[in-house]
Structures are given as C-alpha cells and as structure tokens.
Amino acid sequence: MKILVLIAASMFGFGLAVQESYQVPQPKETLVLVETADVPEEPVLDVMLDTVEITAEAPVALAQ
C-alpha cells in the first residue's frame, strides 16, 4: 500500500513539475510587410575577406 501512495505522489509531483507556469504573451494581430518597389534589393554591407599568412621564412621569390 505504501508503494502505491509513493507512486501516486511521484506521478502527481511530476505532473506539477512539467506543468507550464508562465506563457509569453502572444501578439493579438500579425503584421505583414509587403514591398512593392520595383528596385532590386541593394546590399546593406560590403565585406571584403582577406587572408594574411605570417611565416617565419621569406618566400624564395623575395629572398633573393
């Protein structure tokens, strides 16, 4: 009988543990933005990627 009470109490406690206690408020209406311009999208930022290699020895073409 004690084991049944312990199982019931643990299941009840687990039910309380997984119960959602807080909800994020959902917006009442959904905003839809429609772009009607005929101009193609322009990039916001231009990024140039460059690799710098640091070596302890000079290449053969520069060593002479």
Secondary structure, DSSP 4 states (H G I P E B T S, - for coil): -HHHHHHHHHHHHHHHHHS----PPPPSS---------SPPPPS-----------SS--HHHH-
